[in-house]
Amino acid sequence: MTSTTHRTRSGYLSPQDCDLDDLLRVVDVGTDPADYPHAAGVTQGVLTYDAAAVRAATTDEDGRRAVRAEVARALADGPGIVVFTAAFEPAVVDRVSAVFERIIAQEKARGGPAGDHFAAPGANERVWNALEKLAVADPEAFVDYYANDVLALAASAWLGPGYQVTSQVNVVTPGGAGQTVHRDYHLGFQSPEVSAAFPAHVHRLSPGLTLQGAVAHCDMPVESGPTLYLPHSQKYEPGYLAYWLPAFQEYFVTHHVQLPLATGDAAFFNPALFHAAGTNRTTSVRRMANLLQVSSAFGRAMETVDRRRVVEAVYPALMERRAAGMAPERVADVVAAGAEGYAFPTNLDRDQPVGGLSPRTQADVVHQAITEGVGLPELQERLAAQEARTRSHGA
């Protein structure tokens, strides 16, 4: 259950609401294996499931519902993370890894910037939109890889039906530095100032719209830097603001847990869990993980709206109103109603988070055009360029 300690009368959270002692009370609860009868055990507070045993327990709908309910409870009210051993066949994983390595080599040869959300650009090797690239590069390998009942079970347990999978490959080479502690999509990809602008209830609800996952594409001993976790930290309400603070970062460094993984193991976790990729201290292991970000069907709008068409249609009238004295706040209201105010989904190869956690939004482009007083033709060029950067493929 989410901690209610920091719910404020104003309905908003701030960095001043973050108290390390409150986090300690949330995480210092332990994980009781008796609460999770289908789990194989508890390792450093993390629930581990044997994929073969789970498959045996989910041969009918009653069994599937029972296991899904248990996994959902673990992600929400328990440690916030579950690990399935032998979730993917190693031979299938190795085949897909070879495709990813070819893609990495091709993209390196082409050059270009290499942004990352929570590490210095270029520190890791990334394949953005690996799901689509794998499908195009080797359709048979895609089918064999994603015909996976454990992934489907975990995704439906947290999100229900109609979910949508995206994938980003992350390779940390020998000696490669890890990431800083963070939470993930959605609020985890915002600055603390932006996160604080969202009401407290959004901080509580947003994690329910995404499931994070990581499939091990090689054996990952602890010295290779598998992901660091702080079990139960997803229940700390102001955590999207807290992880930026030095005291919380220092606590994470000294109290995180880290589990070795074998090829084909899969970890799934609540995106609000404090976590970070570890430092690869080996001299020979190219630590490769396929990072899965599975989105709820309910994270999408009801109607298809051509936001660029809307903006281009109203821009001349908006500029006239502005010149006639419309208040800047009202101008911003119009932009918020008409333009796309969120950076995702996008093509992170071309529209990279270099210099920040997320790329510029369509609304950012419009606001800059308004500030600079450019005409409609110039705005159209800028919007066309921004839109082109978001496309998954093509020129």
N, C-alpha and C positions, 0 to 999 in steps of 0.2 A: 504494500500500500504506500502511496506517495506520502512523504512527510508533509504535514500541514503546519509545521512550526513557523514557516516564514510567509504564510499568506498574510498579506497586508490589507488594511482597510481600504487602501487606494486601489487595490486590485492589480498592483504592479510590483515587480521585484527590482531590487537594485543591488549593487555590490555591497552596500552597507548591511544588507540582510545576510551576508555570507559569514558564517561563524564556524571555524574549524571544529570546535567542540560539538556542534550540532551534527556535522558530518560524521564524526566519530561515533556518536550515538546511533546513527543510521547504519553504519557499516559493521559495527561491533556486535553482530547478532548471530553470526554463524549460519551454517546451512545444515539442516537436519535431514539426513537421508531417509528417515522414516516418512517424511512428507512427500517423497518422490519415489513411489514403489517401483516404477519402471526403470529407474536409473541403475547403472552398474555400480556407482559409487560416487564419492565426493573427494576431489583432489584439490587441496588448497582453497577450499570453499566453493569450487566450481563443480557443477554436476556433470558427470560423464555418463554417456549412454553407449551401449554396444549396438551398432546398427543392425547386426544380425538378430539380436534379441528384440529390438524394436520392430523389425519386419515381422517376426513371428507373432508379436503381440497385436499387430494391426492388420490381420487378414480379413477382418469384417468391420463394418461401420462402427459398432459399439467399441471395439478395440481402438480404432483410429480416433474416435472422439475422446476416449479416456486418455490416450497418450497426448493428443493435441492440447487437451485441457491442462494436463500436467506441465507440458512445455510452456504454455502461455503463463501459467502460474509462476513457473520458475523465472521467466523473463520479466514479469511485472512485480511480483511480491517476494521472489527469492533472490538468488545471487545475480540475476540479470544476464547470465550466460550459461549455455549448455554446449557440451562438446560431444559429437558423435564420432566414435572411432570406426574406421573402415566404412565411411559413408559412401565413398566413391571407389570404384575399382582402380587400383594403381596403374594397371595397363592402360586404361582409358585416360587417366590423368596424365600419364607420361606422353601419350600421343598428343593430347591437347597442349601440353607444355612445349612440345617440339614446334607446334604451330605458333604458339606465343613467341618463342625464341626467334622464329623466322620473321614475325611481324616486328619485333623489337629491332632486329638487324636492319630491316627495310626502313623503318622510321628513323633510325640513327643515321642511315646513309642519306636520307633526305634532309636531315638537319632541322633546325627550328628550336624554339624555346621549349623548356621542359618544366612546367609549373607543378607544384604540389600544394596540397592544402595545409599540411602541418609539418612540413620539412622544407629545408632550403631547396630552391629549384635546382634540379640536377643531382640531388643527393641520392634519389632512388631512380630506378628505371620503371617507367609507367607505360601501360597500354590502356589508354582511355577508350571507352566503348568497346571493350574486348568482346562483349557478347555479339555485337553485329559483325565485327571484324572476323571472329571465329566462324560465324555462320557463312560468310562469303568465302573465306579462305579454305574451309574444309567442312562442308555441310554434313558429311557422314560423322565426323568427329563431334560436331555440335550435337547431333541427334543422340549419339551414344553417351555423351557427357551429361546432357540435360534431361535425359530419360532417367531421372533420379528421384526415387520415392522419398528419400530422407529430406532433400531440399523441399520437395512439395509439402511434406508433412510440417516442417518447421515454418515455412512461409504461410501455409493455411492456418496453422495454429495461432500465429500472431496477427495475421491480417485478414483471414477468411478468404473466400474465393475472389477471382478477378484480379489478383495481384499482378504486378509487372516487374520482371527481373532486369536489372542492369548489372554490369560487371566491369571492374577495373583491375587489371593485373598489376601487382606491385612486386618488384624485384629489389631486394637489398643485397648488394654485392659484399664480398668479404671486406671488413673494415668500415662498411657503410653505417653512418649514424642513423639512429632511430628518430622517432617523432617526439614532439612534446605532448603531454597529456591533453586530451580533449574529449568532447562529446561529438556526435556526428549529426548528420542531416536530420532536421532542417536547421534548427537554431544553432547547431554546432558550427555551421558554415557562415555565421554572421559575426560581426564584431560585437563586443559587449555592449556598445552603445545601441546598436540596432536591436540586439536581443532584449535589452531593457525596455525598448519601446513596445514590445509585445506584452499583452496582459498575462498575468500569472497563469491563468487557465490554459493559455496556449503552451506555456512551458510544460504543463502537465500532459496536455493532449498530443502534442507533436510527436513524441516517441512512439505513439500507437499507430502512426501512419507509415513507419519504416521498420524493416528488419535488416540488421547488419549480419553479414556472414563472411567467412573466410575459409576457403578450401586449400589445404596444404598441397602444394605441387612438388614438394620434396620432403624428405625427412628433416625435421626441424629440432635439433637439440637446443637446449636452453641457450648455449653459447652462440647460436646462430641468430638469436634475437626474435623469437616468436612473440606475438603481441602480448603486451603487459596489460593486466586488468586490475580493477579494484572492485571485487564483488560487492554487491548491494548498493553501490554508489548511485545507481540509476534512480533510487528512491529519494535522493536529496534534492528538494524542489528547486533551490536557486543554483543548481549545479552548472547551468549554462553560463552563468556569470562567475561562478566560483573558480572554474578551472583556469581562468586567466590570472588568478591571484597567486603571488609567490608562495604563500603559506600552504596553499592547497597543492601546488606543483611539487613543493618539497615533500609534503606528506606522501604524495603518490610515488615519488622516486624511492622512498624508503619502505613503503608498505604494499606495493603492488605484488601481484602474483604472476607467475609465468609458467605456462604448461608446454612441455615438449609435444610436438605433433609428428605423426607419421604421414607419409604420402597417402592421400585419400581421406584423412581425417577432416572433419568440418566443424567449425565453431560458429554458433549463432548467438547474437547478443542484442540486447536492448540498445538502441543508438544513444541513449542517455547514460550508459555505463561509462565511467572514466576509463580510458584506454589509450594506448599508444603503441606503435610499432617499435620493437626493440632494436638495439644496436647489434650488428652482426660482428661478433668478436672472433670469428673463425678466419682461417686463411684460404678455405677451399669451398665453402658452401655458398652457392648463389640461392639465397632464400627467396623462393617464388611462392606467392599466394594469389589466388583469384579472389578478389574482394567482391562480395555480392551485396548489392543494395537493392532490396526488394520493397516496392512501393505499394501502398494500399490502393485499391480501386477508387476509394473515396477521396484521394488526394487530387482529383481532377474536376474541372468545372463541368457544368451540365451542357453548355453550348460551345460550339466552335465559333470563335470570334477572330476575324482578321484584324489584329490590333494595329498593325502598320497601316492598313487602309483607314481605320478610324482616325489615327493620329494625323495622317496626311490630309484627311478631309477637313478636320477641325482646326488645324494649325493656323491658317490665315485668320479665321474668326477669333481664335484665342489671342493671337498677336494684336489684333485690332482692339479687343477688350482690354488687354494689358496696356496698350498705348493710351487708352481712354481712362485709365486709372483703376482697373480691377486690382484688388489687393493681391499681393503675392501668394497669400495663403489660399485664395480662391483659384488662382492659376494652378497651384499645386494640386488642388482638389480635382480639377479637370484632367490634369495629366494622370492622376491616380486612377480615375474612372476609365480613361481611354487607353492608356499605354500599359505595356507589360512591365510590372514592377518587381519581377522576380527573375533572377539570373538563370534559373534552371527550368527545364532541361536544356542543355547546350552541347556543343561539340568542344570538349576540353582539349582537343588537339589544336584547334584554331582559336578558341575563345578561352584562353587559359587564365587561371587565377594567379597570374604573376603580379606580385606587389599587393596581394590581398587574398582573402579567403574565397572570394567569388568574383566572376567577371562583372563587367558593367551591364546594367539592364537597359532595356529599350527606354524606360522612363528616364534613366540617367542621360541617355543620348538626347532626349527631347529637352530635358531641363538645361543641358549645356547649350543647345541651340537657342533656346529662349533667352538665356543669359547673354549669349553673344549676339542676339538679334539677327540671326541668319535668315535668309528667305526660304521659301518652300523648296525650291530646287536643291539647295544645299542640304536641307534636312532630309529630303528624299534620298540623296546619295548616301548620307550617313546611316540612315535606317536600312537601306539596301545592303550596305557593307556589314552592318551589325547582324542583320538577319542571315546573310550568307555565312557568317562565322558560326552560327548555331546549327546549321544543317549537318546531319550525320555523315554525309558523303557528297561528292560532286564538287563542281567548281565553286 
